[in-house]
Amino acid sequence: MTPQLTATLERELPAAASGCTQSYGRIVLACQNTVTAIALAITRDVQASEDIAQEAFIKAWQQLNQLSNPSSFLPWLRQITRNLARDWLRANR
């Protein structure tokens, strides 16, 4: 994780966890390339990877209050993305 991403997450996660959509939007901007790349590596489909990334961010937003350790956010988000991409593969075989 880059120092810039770490700083963004440390700064924005508390506000996002309290419901601030602007803070979560900044988190999305900081993480979107990583999330989309994970989905693309698994699906090998650009459109699907973009849809999966969007779904991953929505799911993370809806479950953000369940995240007990803010430093686990990025690994947690990556796992959500991998799970959604694998679900997409199973559904599209």
C-alpha positions in Angstrom: 0.0 0.0 0.0 1.4 3.4 -0.9 1.9 6.0 1.7 -0.6 8.3 0.0 -3.3 5.5 0.0 -2.5 4.8 3.7 -2.9 8.5 4.5 -6.2 8.7 2.6 -7.6 5.7 4.3 -6.5 6.9 7.8 -8.0 10.3 7.1 -11.3 9.3 5.4 -12.3 6.0 7.0 -13.6 7.3 10.3 -15.8 9.8 8.6 -17.0 7.3 6.0 -17.8 4.8 8.8 -19.9 7.6 10.3 -21.9 7.9 7.1 -20.0 10.6 5.2 -20.5 9.8 1.5 -17.9 12.4 0.4 -15.2 10.7 2.5 -16.2 7.3 1.0 -16.1 8.9 -2.4 -12.5 9.9 -1.8 -11.8 6.3 -0.7 -13.4 5.0 -3.9 -11.2 7.3 -6.0 -8.1 6.2 -4.2 -8.9 2.4 -4.5 -10.8 2.1 -7.8 -7.8 1.1 -10.0 -6.7 -1.6 -7.6 -10.2 -3.0 -7.3 -10.9 -2.9 -11.0 -7.5 -4.6 -11.8 -8.3 -7.4 -9.4 -11.7 -8.0 -11.0 -10.1 -7.8 -14.5 -7.4 -10.3 -13.6 -10.0 -12.8 -12.6 -12.7 -12.2 -15.2 -10.7 -11.1 -18.2 -13.7 -8.9 -19.1 -13.3 -5.2 -19.0 -17.1 -4.4 -18.7 -17.6 -7.1 -16.0 -14.6 -5.8 -14.0 -16.0 -2.3 -13.9 -19.4 -3.7 -12.8 -17.8 -5.9 -10.2 -15.7 -3.0 -8.9 -18.9 -0.8 -8.5 -20.7 -3.7 -6.8 -17.7 -4.2 -4.4 -17.6 -0.6 -3.4 -21.4 -0.6 -2.8 -21.1 -3.8 -0.7 -18.2 -2.4 1.3 -20.2 0.8 2.0 -23.2 -1.2 3.2 -21.0 -3.3 5.5 -18.5 -0.6 6.6 -19.9 -0.6 10.1 -18.9 -4.3 10.4 -15.2 -3.6 9.8 -13.6 -3.7 13.3 -10.1 -2.8 12.3 -9.7 0.2 9.8 -6.2 -1.0 8.8 -7.9 -4.1 7.4 -10.0 -2.1 4.9 -8.0 -2.6 1.8 -7.5 -6.4 2.3 -11.2 -6.7 3.1 -12.2 -4.7 0.0 -9.9 -6.9 -2.1 -11.5 -10.0 -0.8 -15.0 -8.7 -1.5 -13.8 -8.0 -5.1 -12.3 -11.5 -5.5 -15.5 -13.1 -4.2 -17.7 -11.1 -6.5 -15.4 -11.8 -9.5 -15.5 -15.6 -8.8 -19.3 -15.4 -8.4 -19.4 -13.7 -11.9 -17.2 -16.5 -13.4 -19.4 -19.2 -12.0 -22.6 -17.5 -13.3 -21.1 -16.9 -16.8 -19.6 -20.3 -17.5 
